[in-house]
Amino acid sequence: MGRTSISIKMNRLNQLVGRLKSGDIFTASQLSKDFGVSQRTLMRDIEVLKEQGYPIEAEQGRGGGIRLHARWGIGRLALNYREVIDLLLALAILDRLDSALFLTHLSSVKNKLFASFPDTQRPHIQQLRQRIMVGSTASEQVLESYRNMTHEEVSDSVMEAFVESRCVEISYQREGGALSTRIVEIHYLFLNWPVWYLFCWDHLRQANRTFRIDRLSHARLMDQSFRIKPFAFFDAELQQIAKTL
């Protein structure tokens, strides 16, 4: 590709980013016509932008389209679900350390960090912070049965379900080894290092249930969404975990 062609492509990519930042949803045919390229070339451009970190969603069919996902972002960063959760969890752990030696400016750092999210995202980010709980280190009894082998696609689906407040179908291995499949709402995450617990509403049992993420063998995100229950709703589950410490 010659220098002129590269320059034309870079200019087109910059214009495409600017168009998507408007927040509108565009069809592939509309964008390809506007930029004077084929739809195949347009989709290649979209893939290039995705590789550069832009959170672009492209859905085909009626009602679908191409848009820039506006939910996450810090300055020029585009964070995915796992990165947002990892960031919030890291801050929650630092809060618990309460170290006067190294964390003197933690409050200032947190304020600047969350202020850098767009105004429309901050309420949701704040809610996520309140839904992530950090306890103490897991007991030896719990660690004996802990398996640090959760599949990435499983944990990604779980985290996406948590962030988006959407139901997820899981396959869960109970302590005795029996497998069960159920649909759950993940309301809160609780960490007793290194063990993650999911505080859920179980559609099968029609009751609160707690699941350890390391015992999940399958997770499938569903379209159905739910409203977050107050944390007090899960007091019994928290007390049950406390008994194992």
C-alpha positions in Angstrom: 0.0 0.0 0.0 1.4 3.4 -1.1 1.9 6.4 1.2 -1.1 8.1 -0.4 -3.3 5.1 0.1 -2.2 4.8 3.8 -3.0 8.5 4.3 -6.4 8.1 2.8 -7.2 5.1 5.0 -6.0 6.8 8.1 -8.1 9.9 7.3 -11.1 7.6 6.7 -10.6 5.8 10.0 -10.4 9.1 11.9 -13.6 10.3 10.2 -15.3 7.0 11.0 -14.3 7.3 14.7 -15.7 10.9 14.7 -18.9 9.7 13.2 -19.4 6.9 15.7 -18.6 9.2 18.6 -21.8 11.1 17.9 -23.6 8.2 19.7 -25.9 7.5 16.8 -26.4 4.0 15.3 -25.4 3.6 11.6 -26.0 0.8 9.1 -23.1 -0.6 7.2 -24.6 0.4 3.9 -25.1 4.0 5.1 -21.5 4.3 6.3 -20.0 2.6 3.2 -22.0 5.0 1.0 -21.0 8.0 3.0 -17.3 7.1 2.8 -17.4 5.9 -0.7 -16.1 2.3 0.0 -17.5 -1.2 -0.2 -19.2 -2.7 2.8 -16.3 -5.3 2.9 -13.8 -2.4 3.2 -15.9 -0.7 5.8 -16.1 -3.9 8.0 -12.3 -4.2 7.7 -12.0 -0.6 8.9 -14.3 -1.5 11.9 -12.0 -4.5 12.7 -8.9 -2.2 12.6 -10.6 0.2 15.1 -11.6 -2.7 17.4 -8.0 -3.9 17.4 -7.0 -0.3 18.4 -9.2 -0.6 21.5 -12.4 1.2 20.3 -15.5 -0.6 21.8 -17.5 -0.9 18.6 -20.6 -3.0 18.4 -21.9 -4.3 15.1 -25.2 -6.1 14.9 -26.7 -7.4 11.7 -30.3 -7.7 10.8 -33.4 -5.6 11.4 -32.9 -3.1 14.3 -29.1 -3.7 14.3 -26.3 -1.4 13.3 -22.9 -0.1 14.0 -22.2 2.1 17.1 -19.5 3.0 19.6 -20.3 1.5 22.9 -20.6 4.5 25.2 -20.7 2.7 28.6 -17.0 2.4 29.5 -14.1 4.8 29.1 -11.5 6.7 31.0 -10.0 9.4 29.0 -8.7 7.7 25.9 -9.0 4.2 27.4 -11.7 1.8 26.5 -12.3 -0.8 29.2 -14.0 -4.1 28.8 -16.1 -5.9 31.4 -13.3 -7.7 33.1 -11.0 -4.6 33.2 -13.8 -2.6 34.9 -14.3 -5.3 37.5 -10.6 -5.8 38.0 -10.2 -2.0 38.5 -13.1 -1.7 41.0 -11.9 -4.8 42.9 -8.3 -3.5 43.1 -9.6 -0.3 44.6 -11.9 -2.2 47.1 -8.9 -4.2 48.2 -6.7 -1.1 48.6 -9.5 0.4 50.7 -9.3 -2.5 53.1 -5.5 -2.3 53.4 -5.8 1.1 55.0 -2.0 1.6 54.8 -0.9 5.1 55.9 2.6 4.4 54.3 1.7 3.8 50.7 -2.0 4.8 50.2 -2.0 8.3 51.5 -3.4 9.7 48.2 -5.8 6.8 47.4 -8.9 8.9 48.0 -7.6 11.6 45.6 -6.7 9.0 43.0 -10.2 7.4 43.3 -11.9 10.8 42.9 -9.9 11.7 39.9 -10.3 8.2 38.4 -14.1 8.1 38.7 -14.4 11.8 37.7 -12.8 10.8 34.4 -15.7 8.6 33.5 -18.4 10.4 31.4 -21.3 11.8 33.4 -23.7 9.3 32.0 -21.5 6.4 33.2 -20.8 7.5 36.8 -24.1 6.4 38.4 -23.6 2.9 37.0 -20.0 2.8 38.0 -20.9 3.9 41.6 -23.5 1.1 41.7 -21.0 -1.5 40.6 -18.6 -0.3 43.4 -21.3 -0.9 46.0 -22.0 -4.4 44.6 -18.4 -5.6 45.1 -17.6 -6.8 48.6 -14.2 -7.8 49.9 -13.9 -10.0 53.0 -10.8 -11.6 54.6 -8.6 -14.4 53.3 -10.4 -17.7 52.8 -10.0 -20.4 55.5 -7.8 -23.4 55.1 -10.9 -25.5 54.9 -12.2 -23.5 51.9 -8.8 -23.4 50.2 -8.6 -27.2 50.3 -11.5 -27.4 47.8 -10.6 -24.3 45.8 -9.7 -24.8 42.2 -8.1 -21.9 40.4 -9.1 -23.3 37.0 -12.1 -21.2 35.9 -12.4 -21.0 32.1 -11.9 -17.5 30.8 -15.1 -17.6 28.7 -17.1 -18.7 31.8 -15.7 -15.8 34.0 -16.2 -13.3 31.1 -19.9 -14.3 30.8 -20.4 -14.1 34.6 -18.8 -10.7 34.8 -20.8 -9.4 31.8 -24.0 -10.7 33.4 -23.0 -8.9 36.7 -22.1 -5.6 35.0 -25.2 -5.6 32.7 -27.6 -7.0 35.4 -28.6 -9.8 33.0 -29.6 -13.3 33.9 -27.1 -16.1 33.2 -27.5 -19.8 32.8 -24.8 -21.7 34.7 -23.7 -25.3 35.3 -22.6 -25.7 38.9 -20.8 -28.5 40.7 -21.9 -28.7 44.3 -19.6 -29.7 47.1 -20.5 -33.4 46.8 -19.8 -33.4 43.0 -23.3 -33.3 41.6 -23.9 -31.0 38.7 -27.0 -28.8 38.2 -28.0 -26.3 35.6 -30.0 -23.2 36.6 -30.7 -19.6 35.7 -29.5 -17.0 38.2 -29.3 -13.2 38.7 -25.9 -12.1 40.0 -26.6 -9.3 42.4 -23.3 -9.1 44.4 -19.7 -10.3 44.2 -18.0 -11.2 47.4 -14.3 -12.0 47.6 -12.6 -14.0 50.4 -9.2 -14.1 48.7 -8.7 -15.9 46.5 -12.3 -17.3 46.4 -15.1 -15.5 44.5 -18.7 -15.9 45.7 -21.7 -14.9 43.7 -24.7 -13.7 45.7 -27.6 -14.7 43.4 -31.3 -15.0 43.1 -31.9 -18.6 41.8 -34.8 -18.9 39.4 -35.0 -22.7 39.8 -35.2 -22.6 43.6 -37.0 -19.2 43.7 -34.6 -18.3 46.6 -31.3 -16.7 47.4 -28.3 -18.9 46.6 -24.5 -18.4 46.8 -22.2 -19.9 44.2 -18.4 -20.2 44.1 -17.2 -19.1 40.7 -14.5 -21.8 40.7 -17.2 -24.4 40.6 -18.9 -23.2 37.4 -18.3 -25.3 34.3 -20.5 -23.3 32.0 -22.1 -19.9 31.8 -24.4 -18.5 29.0 -25.5 -14.9 29.0 -29.2 -14.4 28.5 -31.3 -11.4 27.3 -33.5 -11.2 30.4 -32.5 -8.4 32.8 -33.3 -7.8 36.5 -33.3 -5.1 39.2 -30.7 -5.1 41.9 -31.9 -6.3 45.3 -30.6 -4.5 48.5 -27.6 -6.1 50.0 -29.5 -6.7 53.2 -31.5 -9.2 51.2 -28.4 -11.5 51.2 -27.6 -11.2 54.9 -28.2 -14.9 55.6 -25.8 -15.9 52.7 -23.1 -13.6 54.1 -23.5 -15.1 57.6 -23.2 -18.6 56.1 -19.9 -17.7 54.5 -18.7 -16.2 57.7 -19.2 -19.5 59.5 -16.5 -21.1 57.2 -13.8 -18.6 58.0 
